[in-house]
């Protein structure tokens, strides 16, 4: 992550035009300061998530409508009722009721890891809990869990030849995943249960009921986000703790300090570097003239290292008290699963500390090739059972 370059942007050009190398007349505005990322995130009337979607490159015309049907690609008024229907399933009370289930899954994942010894921590250990949790919330048969993760990985690592396929294969994965979500919705509509799908399909908010097609897009968004970002959080957090073993030992000795540590892992790792907005009208920001339909990149990674907000941001400090990070975004598109991700990470480390002692990093981790996903694809580790 080019943190020094980000600092230079924040200090010298907080709203900076970045031309595309292959098309110098085209490009995007990079928004690098914490306060500006927050301000643009709140200003959904002038900075749209729906117009052009949230990826920095324009999507093909036949894909764009499908992407805009995802909640993170909707603007008000369509955004409100659907988000409210979803967010009611992630309340503090409901998450507290889920904690025993999440802990049981974490214990199972950790128990499975006991036989591994040398492993790729990212996929062999860190990735198993998020997949199990999100699939269980949807009541998806365990025989499909690996397929859900495969579809998810194809889409989040589309730029990495080690993890993804051709553009056609990535698009096909999205279509297949959405089709599976649609089939689940049709099934639960006729025979509802207590799972997240049934709850979403059978709740009415402001006169609106989530349709099967809307759910198919929601399914892709929630399943993909629930896999990649939490896996990245756990893996990046573990990497920093192993680099600074005094912090690892302190948390191992007193896991009650993990909630603060998880917040710092989120700030430090920022699982998604950015999301895009598109200007709906001409806007002036820091003296720069942003035109209607210009792309605007909200640089969460840069914002989370802004020394105007964070003391010594370049230092990983798991006991940092003041930590208003933007790892989950901000405003109406704040991540739906933020508190679920926090809980999964906390419980994972609690159970890991109980089972393993003095894990060893065998070599430096290898990053996913992506301008969006901030995470690792390889983290060779040696696990030692207590």
Secondary structure, DSSP 8 states (H G I E B T S, - for coil): --HHHHHHHHHH-SEEEEEETTEEEEEEEEE-SHHHHHHHHH-TTTEESSTT-SSSS---HHHHHHHHTSGGG--TTHHHHHHHHHHGGG-HHHHHHHHHHHHHHHHHHHHHHTTTSEEEHIIIIIHHHHHHHHHHHTT--GGGHHHHHHHHHHHHTTT-TTT---HHHHHHHHHHHHHHHHHHHHHHHHS--SSHHHHHHT-EETTEE--HHHHHHHHHHHHHHHHHHHHHHHHHHHHHHHHSHHHHHHHHH-GGGHHHHHHHHHHHH-SB-EEEEEESS-EEETTEEE-TT-EEEEEHHHHTT-TTTSTTTTS--TT-S-----TT--GGG--TTHHHHHHHHHHHHHHHHHHB-S-EE-S--EE---SSB--EEE-EEE--B-
